[in-house]
């Protein structure tokens, strides 16, 4: 949801994860309040809640104490510090999850399944789709994709591409609509990964076909227009995949370089 600078309380809550009372108290301090009573009055914060609120703001780097007075940290310093807190928490959480994953992989095992010539599954949600995308990349040598709605979630898929492409050389081709634009940084990343991109005007859906006969087709979610509520159909079918690869190879040859 967009953050509005016209409503600093909402911005402090939504973007910087302060509580309603914390946001109001910090603004009151910026307006000249220095003791709990003046913070309660200017910020319209119940006096019994002010003390805990000020301690919480201090812990988050928005307030320092000078004797009996509470002094607000300059906004440019407090907000940047809060961003760094989020970054640190993210990295710490990521490290813990990686460690837990390594431990779990020693004990969690999927039992072998009977190998069916034809398989099919519905994937609900962008994370399930991205996981299958990564799984297919890991076992493929060549992959061709058409991208339309999935373009909105490209940051997630770029991370998977970077992760898998760094492990083993594979050919990845992407067809995308002419009207969709990628940033200079994204173009550089894709070029460094050896991903080939071509454009054309008639891309209708999200589609992925691999040389291992995996096919994923993005289908509209009737409940949402958001990319993170996407639905995809995955199938592994040799004749279907071969037919689609042939069609996409033909489209590729007739498309323009990005």
C-alpha positions as CSV (number, residue, x, y, z in Angstrom):
1,X,0.0,0.0,0.0
2,X,1.5,3.4,-0.9
3,X,2.7,5.6,2.0
4,X,1.5,9.2,2.1
5,X,3.8,11.9,3.4
6,X,0.6,13.9,4.1
7,X,-0.2,11.5,7.0
8,X,3.0,11.1,9.0
9,X,1.3,8.9,11.6
10,X,0.2,6.4,9.0
11,X,3.6,6.6,7.3
12,X,5.4,5.9,10.6
13,X,3.0,3.0,11.3
14,X,3.0,1.4,7.8
15,X,6.6,1.9,6.7
16,X,8.5,2.0,10.0
17,X,6.3,-0.3,12.1
18,X,5.6,2.0,14.9
19,X,2.5,1.6,16.9
20,X,-0.2,4.3,16.8
21,X,0.8,5.6,20.2
22,X,4.5,5.5,19.3
23,X,3.9,7.5,16.1
24,X,1.8,10.1,18.0
25,X,4.3,10.4,20.8
26,X,7.3,10.9,18.5
27,X,5.5,13.6,16.6
28,X,4.6,15.3,19.9
29,X,8.3,15.2,20.9
30,X,9.2,16.8,17.6
31,X,6.6,19.5,18.3
32,X,8.3,20.4,21.6
33,X,7.0,18.0,24.2
34,X,9.6,16.6,26.6
35,X,7.9,15.1,29.6
36,X,5.2,12.4,29.7
37,X,2.4,14.8,30.5
38,X,3.2,17.1,27.6
39,X,3.6,14.1,25.3
40,X,0.2,12.8,26.4
41,X,-1.4,16.2,25.9
42,X,0.2,17.1,22.5
43,X,0.1,13.5,21.1
44,X,-3.3,12.6,22.5
45,X,-1.8,9.5,24.0
46,X,-3.4,8.1,27.3
47,X,-1.0,9.1,30.1
48,X,-0.8,5.5,31.5
49,X,0.5,4.4,28.1
50,X,3.0,7.2,27.6
51,X,5.7,5.7,29.8
52,X,5.8,2.3,28.0
53,X,5.5,4.1,24.7
54,X,8.6,6.3,25.4
55,X,10.6,3.3,26.5
56,X,9.7,1.5,23.3
57,X,10.6,4.6,21.2
58,X,13.9,4.7,23.0
59,X,14.6,1.1,22.2
60,X,13.8,1.7,18.5
61,X,16.1,4.7,18.3
62,X,13.6,7.5,18.1
63,X,14.1,8.9,21.6
64,X,17.0,9.6,24.0
65,X,16.8,10.6,27.6
66,X,18.5,13.7,28.9
67,X,18.1,13.8,32.6
68,X,14.3,13.8,33.2
69,X,13.6,15.0,29.7
70,X,12.9,12.9,26.6
71,X,14.5,14.2,23.4
72,X,13.5,13.1,19.9
73,X,16.3,11.8,17.6
74,X,16.4,13.8,14.4
75,X,14.0,12.3,11.9
76,X,16.7,11.7,9.2
77,X,18.8,9.8,11.7
78,X,16.0,7.9,13.4
79,X,14.3,6.8,10.1
80,X,17.6,5.7,8.6
81,X,18.5,3.8,11.8
82,X,15.1,2.1,11.7
83,X,15.8,1.0,8.1
84,X,19.1,-0.5,9.2
85,X,17.3,-2.3,12.0
86,X,15.0,-3.9,9.6
87,X,17.9,-4.9,7.4
88,X,19.8,-6.4,10.3
89,X,16.7,-8.3,11.5
90,X,16.2,-9.6,8.0
91,X,19.8,-10.9,7.7
92,X,19.6,-12.4,11.2
93,X,16.3,-14.1,10.3
94,X,17.7,-15.3,7.0
95,X,20.8,-16.8,8.7
96,X,18.6,-18.6,11.2
97,X,16.3,-20.0,8.5
98,X,19.3,-21.2,6.5
99,X,20.7,-23.0,9.6
100,X,17.3,-24.5,10.3
101,X,17.0,-25.6,6.7
102,X,20.3,-27.4,6.8
103,X,19.4,-29.2,10.0
104,X,15.9,-30.1,8.7
105,X,17.3,-31.5,5.5
106,X,19.2,-34.1,7.5
107,X,16.0,-35.5,8.8
108,X,13.3,-34.7,6.3
109,X,13.1,-37.0,3.3
110,X,10.4,-37.4,0.6
111,X,9.7,-41.0,-0.2
112,X,10.3,-41.9,-3.9
113,X,7.1,-41.7,-6.0
114,X,6.1,-43.9,-8.8
115,X,7.3,-42.4,-12.0
116,X,4.3,-41.5,-14.1
117,X,4.7,-40.6,-17.8
118,X,2.1,-37.8,-17.3
119,X,1.7,-35.7,-14.3
120,X,-0.2,-32.5,-13.5
121,X,-0.7,-30.2,-10.6
122,X,-2.3,-26.8,-9.8
123,X,0.0,-24.4,-8.1
124,X,-1.7,-21.7,-6.0
125,X,0.2,-18.6,-4.8
126,X,3.4,-17.0,-6.1
127,X,5.6,-18.9,-3.6
128,X,4.4,-22.4,-4.9
129,X,4.9,-21.2,-8.5
130,X,8.4,-19.8,-7.7
131,X,9.4,-23.1,-5.9
132,X,8.4,-25.2,-8.9
133,X,10.1,-22.7,-11.2
134,X,13.3,-23.2,-9.2
135,X,12.9,-27.0,-9.2
136,X,12.5,-27.1,-13.0
137,X,15.5,-24.8,-13.5
138,X,17.6,-27.0,-11.4
139,X,17.1,-30.1,-13.6
140,X,17.0,-28.4,-17.0
141,X,19.6,-27.4,-19.6
142,X,17.3,-25.2,-21.7
143,X,14.2,-23.2,-20.7
144,X,12.1,-20.8,-22.7
145,X,9.5,-18.5,-21.1
146,X,6.9,-16.1,-22.1
147,X,6.2,-13.4,-19.5
148,X,3.1,-11.2,-19.0
149,X,1.5,-10.9,-15.6
150,X,4.5,-12.6,-13.9
151,X,6.4,-9.5,-14.9
152,X,5.0,-7.8,-11.8
153,X,6.7,-10.4,-9.6
154,X,10.0,-10.4,-11.5
155,X,12.1,-9.5,-8.4
156,X,11.2,-12.9,-6.9
157,X,12.0,-14.8,-10.0
158,X,15.2,-12.9,-10.7
159,X,16.5,-14.2,-7.3
160,X,15.8,-17.8,-8.4
161,X,17.4,-17.2,-11.8
162,X,20.5,-15.8,-10.1
163,X,20.7,-18.7,-7.7
164,X,20.2,-21.5,-10.2
165,X,22.2,-19.9,-13.1
166,X,25.2,-19.6,-10.9
167,X,25.3,-23.3,-10.3
168,X,25.4,-24.7,-13.8
169,X,25.4,-23.3,-17.3
170,X,22.0,-23.4,-19.0
171,X,20.3,-21.6,-21.8
172,X,17.4,-19.4,-20.6
173,X,15.3,-17.5,-23.1
174,X,12.5,-15.0,-22.3
175,X,9.9,-13.6,-24.6
176,X,8.1,-10.5,-23.2
177,X,5.6,-7.9,-24.5
178,X,7.1,-4.8,-26.1
179,X,5.3,-2.5,-23.7
180,X,7.0,-4.0,-20.6
181,X,10.2,-2.3,-19.5
182,X,13.0,-3.6,-17.3
183,X,15.4,-1.4,-15.4
184,X,19.0,-0.9,-16.3
185,X,20.0,-2.9,-13.2
186,X,17.7,-5.8,-14.1
187,X,19.0,-5.8,-17.7
188,X,22.6,-5.9,-16.4
189,X,21.8,-8.8,-14.1
190,X,20.1,-10.8,-16.8
191,X,23.0,-10.2,-19.2
192,X,25.5,-11.3,-16.6
193,X,23.4,-14.5,-16.1
194,X,23.4,-15.1,-19.9
195,X,19.6,-14.8,-20.1
196,X,18.5,-14.0,-23.6
197,X,15.5,-11.6,-24.1
198,X,13.4,-10.9,-27.1
199,X,10.2,-8.9,-27.4
200,X,7.0,-9.1,-29.4
201,X,3.5,-7.6,-29.2
202,X,1.3,-10.7,-29.0
203,X,2.4,-12.3,-25.7
204,X,-0.9,-13.5,-24.1
205,X,0.1,-15.5,-21.0
206,X,2.9,-16.7,-18.7
207,X,4.4,-19.9,-19.9
208,X,7.5,-22.0,-19.2
209,X,8.7,-25.0,-21.2
210,X,11.9,-26.9,-20.4
211,X,13.9,-29.6,-22.2
212,X,12.9,-32.0,-19.4
213,X,9.3,-31.8,-20.6
214,X,8.1,-29.6,-17.8
215,X,5.4,-27.1,-18.7
216,X,4.0,-24.3,-16.5
217,X,1.1,-22.1,-17.6
218,X,-0.1,-19.1,-15.7
219,X,-3.8,-18.8,-15.5
220,X,-6.0,-15.8,-14.3
221,X,-6.9,-15.8,-10.7
222,X,-10.6,-14.6,-10.6
223,X,-10.2,-13.4,-7.1
224,X,-7.4,-11.0,-7.5
225,X,-5.4,-8.8,-9.9
226,X,-2.3,-9.0,-7.7
227,X,0.7,-11.1,-9.0
228,X,1.2,-12.7,-5.6
229,X,-2.3,-14.3,-5.8
230,X,-1.3,-16.1,-9.1
231,X,-2.3,-19.6,-10.2
232,X,-0.4,-21.8,-12.5
233,X,-0.8,-25.3,-14.0
234,X,2.3,-27.5,-14.1
235,X,2.4,-30.6,-16.2
236,X,5.1,-33.1,-17.3
237,X,4.1,-34.5,-20.6
238,X,6.6,-35.3,-23.4
239,X,4.3,-34.8,-26.5
240,X,2.7,-31.6,-25.1
241,X,6.1,-30.1,-24.1
242,X,7.6,-31.0,-27.5
243,X,4.8,-29.3,-29.3
244,X,5.0,-26.1,-27.2
245,X,8.8,-26.0,-27.5
246,X,8.4,-26.1,-31.3
247,X,5.9,-23.3,-31.3
248,X,7.9,-21.1,-28.9
249,X,11.1,-21.7,-30.9
250,X,9.3,-20.5,-34.0
251,X,8.1,-17.4,-32.1
252,X,11.6,-16.8,-30.8
253,X,13.0,-16.7,-34.3
254,X,10.4,-14.2,-35.4
255,X,10.8,-11.9,-32.4
256,X,13.0,-8.8,-32.0
257,X,16.0,-8.5,-29.7
258,X,15.3,-6.6,-26.6
